[in-house]
Amino acid sequence: MFRALRVASAMLLVPALAAGQVREDVGAWRALARVALSGNSHASTPEGYEIYSGIALEAVIGRRLTDVVAVELSVRTESREVEGPPTLADRALGSLEMIPANLTVQWRPLDATDAVFQPYAGAGFNLTAVWEKSGALDSTDSPLSTNPVGQLGAVIRVGERAVLTMDVKWHPMDIEIEGFGDPIPRIEVDPLTLGIGMGFTF
């Protein structure tokens, strides 16, 4: 019986050993900086309005709660040019300065190990605020947007504490431009955001 227990224990340990040995000195916190590219709009009501892609620097802080569960907060600022329909004399309407924030709970199966490649998946909430407008949009208003968000990514260890990060987030987002016209323009933005960067654990 004891021999069978030893064999079973060894079999359970094989996946963990293959994934990487547990590190006792791994920090529970992770701070990252990512360059993020967000998609442009794909539809609007009325038709003809467009919001173009935004490039931003994203700040990220995360903390491991258990060996495989973590929480992450990411915030960035991005500027998006807005264009109106062909019926307008000047289609260039100005820009929207936006602050998207994401709070996600992540599953990190290899986070507490010394594995070089560590994938993760997460889900949570996105909150996007428009804090500044320019051009013809200067006197308009855009309500706060709140939506669920999904996340996939990976961390690659490049040193004892240093890491590279690749991240993909998806969330639906509609931007309303109140005070610009009747009916109020409502623009559906491509929700995919791609990010790459680096950081460290502590």
Buried (B, 14 or more C-beta within 10 A) or exposed (E): EEEEEEEEEEEEEEEEEEBBEEBEEBEEEBBBBBEBBBBBBEEBBEEBBBBBBBEBEBBBBBEBEEBBBBBBBBBBBBBBBBBBBEEBEEBEBBBBBBBBBBBBBBEBBBBBBBBEEBBBBBEBBBBBBBEEBBBBBEEBEBEEBEBEBBBBBBBBBEEEBEBBBBBEBBBEBBBBBEEBBEEBBBBBBBBEBBBEBBBBBE
